[in-house]
Amino acid sequence: MTAWVALVVVVLMLVAAVAVLRLRSFVAAVAATSVVGLGLTVLFVLLQAPDVAMTEAAVGAGLSGVILALALRRLGLWRIEETRGGREDA
């Protein structure tokens, strides 16, 4: 059972990693990066390393996501909504 859960988590992480590269929205890419970190946290729990899992959850999914989001805001790239024409407004 554990092997199947690990396989599903690894596939989810791969999909999220590819999504980071393919997404046009920087905000969505930051969210996908956090999904990769959370998947890695689950893998550490399955490998019975709770201390490493807690560190990965705090740093990989939490802190790095916040830092990337703040950097996007500071650079002026924080755009969530799109205009009617399908283009993001400037």
N, C-alpha and C positions, 0 to 999 in steps of 0.2 A: 504494500500500500504506500509506503514512504517513497518508493522509487517512482511511482506514478505521480505523486504530488510534486516531487522534485522535477520530473520531466515537464509537467504543466507549468511550473514556475519558470523553468529555464526557457521554454518556448515563449512565455509571456514577456520575459526579459529581452529576448531576442527581437520580438515584435516591437517592444517599446524602444529599443536601441535603434532599430531601423527607422522608427517613427521620428526619433530625434533628428535624424539626418534628412528626412523627407518633408517634415512639416514646414510650412511657410510662416506660421505664427510662432514668434519667440516664446510667448507665454505657454503655448501648448508644448513646445519643446522642453521647457523647464519642467512642466508637469510630467512629461514622459521620462525625463531624467530621474525624477523622484520615484517613478514606478520601478525603474531599474534598481534603484537603491532599496526600495521596499522588497523587491523580489530577492535581492541578495540577502536581506535580513531574514527572510523566510528560509532561505537555503542554509544560513548559519544555524538557525533554530533546528532544522532537520538534521544537521550534522552535530547536534548537541553541544553547541558552543554559545551559550546564552550571553556570556560577557561580550563576545565579539558581535553578536547580533544586536545587543543594546547599543553598542558604540556605532555600528553601521546605521542603525535606525536614527540615532541622534545626529550623526554627521552626514551620512550619505543621503538620507531622505529629507531630514529636517533642516539642518544648518546650510547645506549647500544649495538647497532649493530656495531658501530665504535670501541667501547672498546673491544667487543668480537673478532672482526677481528684483532685488534692490538695484542691482547693476543695470538691469533693463530699464528700470524707472529712471535711474540717474542718466542714462544715455538717451532717454527719450524714445525708447523702442517699445514701451509698454502700451500695446494696443490690443484690446480684447474684441471690440466690436468692428464690424465691417460696414462700409457704406452700401447703398442700394445697388450700385454698379458692380459689386463684387470685388472692388478694390478697397484696400485699407486706406483710411484717410491719413493725411500727413500731419 
